Amino acid sequence: MKKKFNYSKLMILPVTILYGLFFVYPLCKGIGMSFTNWNGISAPEFVGFQNFIDFFHDQRALHDIKTTVLFALGSAPLLNVIGLIYALLMNDSSIKGRTFIRACIYLPAVISPLIMGYIWYLLLQPGRGVFNNFVQLIGHPEWFGNWQASYSSCMIVLILVNVWQYAGMTMIIYLAGLQNISKEYFEASKIDGATSWQCFWNITLPLLMPAIRINVVTNIIGSLGVFDIVMSLTGGGPGYLTETLSIYIMRMCYGAKTGYSTAVALIMFIIVVIPVAISLHFTKTQEG
């Protein structure tokens, strides 16, 4: 008997075509471009691995890796911890006005990070910002110094502003996960004499693992690819002190080094993929 063709398989064809056009083709094109010295105008010339060699001999580029990784190490864990705390509080039915509070926490995530960075710069600007004027007014100018004067203070400000803006987005995902956990588990554990901490550690966290996986992956990707908030708050400065890899790629691309910037983008892709793959494996193991 002749087997009938399953026409339902054709439903994935549009998605496959779009995926190929907007991901596979640009990726292959970028890999090929990374082995050239193309400046964006003239014909590209093949240079082999020279772009990658130049990158690892560039002290500015290596410092940008350090800045990007430090930002991610500070931002991603804080986003998950604070987002989870927000979610646990907003899941408490005894808190009045929860809907309004949730909206207030989530609202910063709706605003463009570039605009948010400029808003915080007006508030934190050394010498003439709102916070500086306030401490001057109350007679304690020593409370607010020039945070742009050191690398560590710049990084702390960048991380805190990023966490403040996106903790609400993390909260929403955790909140959805919490509301999918049946209350019967907690009632049964309370009857057996379990404490609140034991309920959280042995029931809430394991059942939240799908939400944890989503938040960890998205926060790692977002933190390692940070651009807007750094560009608007510090511009990568002072000098190139707080410049991240994404800003470095943009400046190299517009500096007639398109082939080189593509090679750096591939390096950045690998830097992002490694922690994402590790976190996906770890959370999947914990869930199992």
PyMOL commands that set and color helices and strands:
alter all, ss='L'
color gray80, all
select helices_A, chain A and resi 7-33+50-56+59-90+98-110+113-124+130-137+141-143+147-149+151-179+183-191+196-207+209-224+228-233+245-253+258-287
alter helices_A, ss='H'
color red, helices_A
deselect
rebuild
show_as cartoon
